Amino acid sequence: MKPVSAFSESPLPLFASETPLALSGDEANPFSAKHDLPNNRLPSYISDHRQRLRERFLSGGPDALPDYEMLELILFRAIPRQDVKPLARRLLDKFGDFNGVITAPTARLRQEHGVGDAVICELKIIEAAAGRLARARVLHRPVISSWNALLDYCQTTMAHRETEQFRVFFLDRKNTLIADEAQAQGTVDHVPVYPREVMKRALELNASALILVHNHPSGDPTPSQSDIDMTHQIQAAGSALGITLHDHLVIGKSRELSFRSEGLI
């Protein structure tokens, strides 16, 4: 029987063709007959608005647009013949901010009126691209010189998850990140962790050091006693094999906690 414990919490091109690959539900609703235009042309009030947003984005960058207008730019691709501003505002009201909308679970997005496969696809493309860009800034680079980028990557990929995930960053002798792997998935307040499996994988990769990472879906990164106990078990197992545990990061909604900074390891 393997030893097992758990971390748990305390008590696409943006301006490509407007025609989506597939539409469903309210995304596919055309204008009524009195609004239909020849050659599938957009009404001027929609096409002019979209053009102005694109020009502002291209000339001023993302800082020139508030969250709802950035979201509109994404929705343009999925919903080609409707005003998407009301949907953008509803999604922001529901999920809090731009990042919350992009990272929202598919099942919850699908519950929103006007959201179908085309909208979900566009949002998840953006989420995947953001994760890959953030990961590229840290993989195969020295951790010390890219620490802030590492924290950004953790926030981007884990802060808005609705269930716990346990990840391990494996480092070589020069503290260069050689692998980033999700070791376990859990529930809203529990994720099973097998120290033996962590060490086995570290040996397979010839890693010399580790950084543990897991998220707290509640948003509060304060570690529980089981978090602390498991960290010490992994630290002890690594020490016996000559593998150093540099840190354990707990990711909350807007901040993270470092075991090393808090004196917990």
C-alpha positions in Angstrom: 0.0 0.0 0.0 1.5 3.3 -1.0 1.6 6.1 1.6 -1.0 8.6 0.7 -2.1 11.9 2.3 -3.8 15.0 1.0 -3.4 18.7 0.8 -6.6 20.2 2.1 -7.7 23.6 3.2 -8.4 24.8 6.7 -12.1 24.5 8.5 -6.4 31.9 -32.6 -5.6 35.1 -34.6 -7.8 37.6 -32.9 -9.1 39.4 -36.0 -9.5 36.5 -38.4 -12.7 35.9 -40.3 -15.9 36.7 -38.4 -17.4 33.4 -39.5 -17.1 30.8 -36.7 -16.5 27.1 -37.3 -19.7 26.2 -35.6 -22.5 28.0 -33.9 -25.1 26.7 -31.4 -28.0 28.0 -29.4 -28.3 31.8 -29.2 -24.9 32.2 -31.0 -26.6 31.1 -34.2 -29.7 33.2 -34.0 -29.8 35.5 -37.1 -31.4 38.9 -37.2 -35.1 38.8 -38.0 -36.2 39.4 -41.6 -36.5 43.1 -41.2 -32.8 43.3 -40.1 -31.4 40.9 -42.6 -29.0 42.6 -45.0 -27.8 41.4 -48.5 -24.6 39.5 -48.7 -24.6 38.8 -45.0 -23.4 42.3 -44.3 -23.5 43.5 -40.7 -25.7 46.5 -39.7 -23.5 49.6 -39.7 -23.9 50.2 -36.0 -22.3 46.8 -35.3 -19.7 46.8 -37.9 -18.6 50.4 -37.1 -18.4 49.6 -33.4 -16.3 46.5 -34.1 -14.0 48.4 -36.3 -13.5 51.2 -33.7 -12.6 48.6 -31.1 -10.1 46.9 -33.3 -8.5 50.2 -34.2 -8.3 51.2 -30.5 -6.7 47.9 -29.6 -4.2 48.0 -32.4 -3.2 51.6 -31.7 -3.3 51.6 -27.9 -2.8 47.9 -27.0 -4.8 46.1 -24.3 -4.5 48.9 -21.8 -6.6 51.1 -24.1 -9.7 48.8 -23.5 -11.6 47.9 -20.4 -12.3 44.2 -19.6 -15.7 44.2 -21.3 -14.3 45.5 -24.6 -11.5 43.0 -24.5 -14.1 40.3 -24.1 -16.1 41.8 -26.9 -13.1 41.3 -29.3 -13.0 37.6 -28.5 -16.8 37.2 -28.8 -16.8 38.9 -32.2 -15.3 35.7 -33.7 -17.9 33.4 -32.2 -21.0 35.6 -32.7 -20.7 37.3 -36.1 -24.1 39.0 -36.5 -25.1 40.3 -33.1 -24.2 43.0 -30.6 -22.0 41.1 -28.1 -21.7 43.9 -25.5 -24.6 42.7 -23.3 -23.2 39.2 -23.2 -19.7 40.5 -22.4 -21.1 42.5 -19.4 -23.2 39.6 -18.2 -20.2 37.2 -18.2 -18.1 39.8 -16.3 -20.9 40.2 -13.7 -21.1 36.5 -13.3 -17.4 35.6 -13.2 -15.9 38.7 -11.7 -13.2 39.9 -14.2 -11.6 39.1 -17.6 -9.5 36.3 -16.1 -12.5 34.8 -14.3 -14.4 34.6 -17.6 -11.6 33.1 -19.6 -10.8 30.4 -16.9 -14.4 29.7 -16.0 -15.3 25.9 -16.2 -17.0 24.9 -19.4 -20.0 23.5 -17.6 -20.6 26.9 -15.8 -20.1 28.9 -19.0 -22.6 26.7 -20.8 -25.3 27.6 -18.2 -25.2 31.3 -19.4 -27.8 32.4 -21.9 -26.1 33.1 -25.3 -23.1 30.9 -24.6 -22.6 27.8 -26.8 -19.8 25.8 -28.3 -18.4 28.6 -30.4 -18.1 31.1 -27.5 -16.6 28.4 -25.2 -14.1 27.4 -27.9 -12.9 31.0 -28.3 -12.5 31.6 -24.6 -10.6 28.3 -24.1 -8.3 29.1 -26.9 -7.3 32.3 -25.1 -6.9 30.4 -21.8 -4.7 27.8 -23.4 -2.6 30.4 -25.2 -2.1 32.4 -22.0 -1.0 29.2 -20.2 1.5 28.3 -22.9 3.0 31.7 -23.0 3.4 31.9 -19.3 4.9 28.4 -19.2 7.4 29.3 -22.0 8.8 32.1 -19.8 9.9 29.6 -17.1 10.6 26.2 -18.6 14.3 25.5 -19.2 15.2 28.7 -17.4 16.9 29.2 -14.0 14.3 29.5 -11.4 16.1 32.2 -9.4 16.2 34.6 -12.4 12.6 33.9 -13.4 10.9 33.6 -10.0 8.3 36.3 -10.7 7.5 34.7 -14.1 7.1 31.4 -12.2 4.6 32.9 -9.8 2.7 34.5 -12.8 2.5 31.1 -14.4 1.1 29.5 -11.3 -1.5 32.3 -10.9 -2.4 32.0 -14.6 -2.9 28.2 -14.6 -4.1 27.5 -11.1 -5.7 30.5 -9.3 -9.2 30.1 -10.8 -9.5 26.4 -10.7 -12.5 25.1 -8.8 -10.8 22.0 -7.6 -7.4 21.4 -6.1 -4.5 20.4 -8.2 -1.0 19.4 -7.1 1.9 20.1 -9.4 5.7 19.6 -9.1 8.4 21.6 -10.7 11.5 19.5 -11.2 14.9 21.3 -11.3 18.4 20.2 -12.3 21.7 20.9 -10.5 21.7 24.5 -11.9 18.2 25.1 -10.6 16.9 25.2 -14.2 13.3 24.1 -14.5 13.4 20.8 -16.5 9.8 19.7 -16.1 6.4 20.9 -14.8 3.9 18.1 -14.2 0.5 17.8 -12.6 0.8 14.9 -10.1 -2.8 14.8 -8.8 -6.2 16.3 -9.2 -8.7 16.5 -6.3 -11.9 18.1 -5.1 -12.7 21.5 -3.8 -10.7 21.0 -0.6 -8.7 17.8 -1.0 -6.1 16.4 -3.3 -4.4 13.0 -2.8 -0.6 13.1 -2.8 1.8 10.1 -3.0 5.3 11.0 -1.8 6.7 7.8 -3.3 5.4 8.7 -6.7 6.9 12.2 -6.5 10.3 10.8 -5.6 10.0 8.1 -8.3 9.4 10.8 -11.0 12.2 13.0 -9.7 14.6 10.1 -10.0 13.3 9.3 -13.6 14.0 12.9 -14.6 17.4 13.0 -12.7 16.1 16.0 -10.8 18.2 17.5 -8.0 15.5 19.7 -6.5 11.7 20.3 -6.4 9.2 23.0 -5.9 5.7 21.9 -4.9 2.6 23.8 -5.9 -1.0 23.4 -5.2 -4.0 25.7 -5.2 -6.8 26.5 -2.8 -10.1 27.0 -4.6 -11.5 29.0 -1.7 -9.0 31.7 -2.6 -7.2 31.7 0.8 -3.7 30.3 0.4 -3.2 29.7 4.2 -1.9 26.1 4.5 -3.7 23.5 6.6 -1.9 21.2 9.0 -2.2 18.4 6.5 -0.5 20.6 3.9 2.4 21.2 6.3 2.7 17.5 7.3 2.7 16.3 3.7 5.4 18.9 2.8 7.6 17.6 5.6 7.1 14.0 4.4 8.2 14.9 0.9 11.1 17.0 2.2 12.3 14.0 4.4 11.9 11.6 1.5 13.9 13.9 -0.8 16.6 14.4 1.7 17.2 10.7 1.9 17.7 10.6 -1.8 19.7 13.8 -2.1 16.9 15.8 -3.6 16.3 19.3 -2.2 12.8 20.7 -1.6 13.2 24.4 -2.4 9.7 25.6 -1.7 6.0 24.8 -1.6 3.7 27.4 -3.0 0.0 27.6 -2.2 -1.9 29.5 -4.8 -5.0 31.6 -3.9 -7.2 33.7 -6.0 -5.1 36.9 -5.8 -2.0 35.9 -3.9 0.3 33.0 -3.1 2.0 31.7 0.0 5.5 30.4 0.1 6.4 27.8 2.7 10.0 29.0 2.5 9.2 32.6 3.1 6.8 31.7 6.0 9.5 29.6 7.7 7.5 26.4 7.3 10.4 24.5 5.7 
